[in-house]
Amino acid sequence: MAMTASKLRENLYKILDEVLATGQPIEVEAAVAALVVEVQGKR
């Protein structure tokens, strides 16, 4: 699931909750690079 940084900013907490619930990473496309938000371990 790729999205723009603006879309991530609009729905940050909802998207973070979704990543935690599903374990599926998301890709964020910024002007200079692509970033990945993923779960690395649960506490």
Secondary structure, DSSP 4 states (H G I P E B T S, - for coil): -EEEHHHHHHTHHHHHHHHHHH---EEEE-SS-EEEE------
